[in-house]
């Protein structure tokens, strides 16, 4: 069974587990429309599963080369509210989602894709291909709360390497540093994620999963909500450099 259709997304169902496959060529870069399409898919999944039920969501890339390479930075040149209408609400939606979420990091994950992945509860990364790197320090890029997820989810030294050094990790290095929960070979990744999802899906059935998540990372959720759908002021300046 598949939900949709969606713009540059495919959503498949395996029992109580839904797999969102990003298909926005060439690198699944995030703009307002794509972020809102992912939010729409998440809301449709939530509605299909129903309240206080078992379920899990996996977000994956379309191939072994890319998971997501961050934001379409050019969009902010013509729309100063692009991130406020797309990227920030997407992260806030994931952090508030009532079911467990898994980022299946099939390939390269750069820039805004790093907090996108950290907004998921769990991460599985390609063990043989792809890098994970968040380089705002090299791009002159900042938004309020940009460091909240790395700080809340990672060890202090690792969060510093991510945010202040733009360190680039392989899958195996990301596992060693606690950024991801598992690695797998490309052909085994989806089954690894489905196996993890089957073990997690029952955690949502008592209806408190998002409430308990909020006890852990609620500070990040509130910071992102505060800059979502804001048009009365510019909450983040455009990057000074682009990749």
Protein Blocks (a to p, Z undefined) as FASTA:
>chain_A
ZZdddehiacddehjaccdddfbdfklpacfklmmmmmmmmmmmmmmnogaiacdddddd
fbfkbgbecjafklmmmmmklmmmmmmmmmmmmmmpcbdcddddfbccehjlmmmmmmpm
bdcddfkgccdddfklmnopacehklmmmmmmmcfklmmmmmmnopacdfklmmmnomam
bdcdfklmmmmmmmmmmmmmmmmmnopmmmmmmmmmmmmmmmmmmmgoiakbcfbdcdfb
dZZ
